[in-house]
Amino acid sequence: MDISFFSNDYTVRRMEKADVADIYLLCSKNGLYYQYCPPFVTEQSILDDMKALPPNKEICDKYYVGYYKEEELIAVMDFIMAYPDEKTAFIGFFMTAASIQNAGIGSSIIDDLCRYLADIRLSSIRLGWVKGNPQAEHFWHKNNFKETGITYDTDNYTVVVAQRVL
């Protein structure tokens, strides 16, 4: 998979340990997200997320990527290929910089990703948001994600599983 095709407008690259401080700076300015999805981000939680995998997946299926406008990190995504099945991709995490929110940039990133995934013959993309988070629910609905009817509980919140057909 060529992640450079994830976006038509931004440079996309795999994030590494050296990028953790920049990722933390982006994430830490999105306090509303962590009100619904605690605990608050730390550099260690980012490092842990960079390695986290769903059941039966390997690190070669994971793309923890950053989106850059010139040298500025504007978005971060944790993406899993072929999960939960071979024709579906999974967004485990997506966050844009607070400074660019409500400008259509996040939606543009998601549209570009969906176009690319359709081009490589995937049929859908799946994700979850924390039940009750109005910002997340609005964003994903606006981007044509529909609830699947599946939810699951964690210790701190309930996740609503949603999917977009490509």
Residue, then its C-alpha position, 0 to 999 in steps of 0.5 A: m500500500d502506498i500511503s502517499f495516495f492517502s491524500n491529494d493535498y497533503t504529504v502523508r508519512r508514517m509516524e515514528k518515535a521521533d514524532v511523538a512530541d509533535i503528535y502530543l502537541l496536536c492531540s493535547k489541544n483537542g480537550l473535548y475529545y479526551q473529555y469523552c475518551p479518557p484518559f488525557v493523552t500522554e507521550q507514552s499513550i501515543l507510543d503505546d497506540m503506535k504499536a497497538l493492534p486489533p486481534n489477529k492483525e500484524i504490524c505490517d497491516k498498521y499505518y500510524v500516519g501524519y498528514y502535513k501541510e508543508e512542515e506542519l503536522i495537521a492530522v494524525m490517523d491510526f489506520i488498519m488494513a483489512y480489518p475486520d475482514e479483507k474488504t474493510a479498512f479500519i480507522g482506529f484514531f483520527m484527529t486534526a489540529a484544533s487550528i484547522q477544524n471546521a474548515g473542511i480539511g478533515s472531511s477532505i482527508i477522509d474523502d481522499l482516503c475513501r477514494y483511494l481505498a475504493d480504487i484498490r478495491l476495498s468495499s468499506i471503511r469502519l471506525g468507532w466514536v465514543k457515544g455521546n461525543p457530539q463533535a465526533e458523531h457530527f463529523w463522522h455522520k457528515n462524512n457518510f458513516k452510518e452506525t452498524g448497530i454494534t456498540y461495545d463498552t470499555d471501562n470508561y465509555t461506550v463505543v459506537v461502531a460505524q461504517r462507510v460503504l466505498 
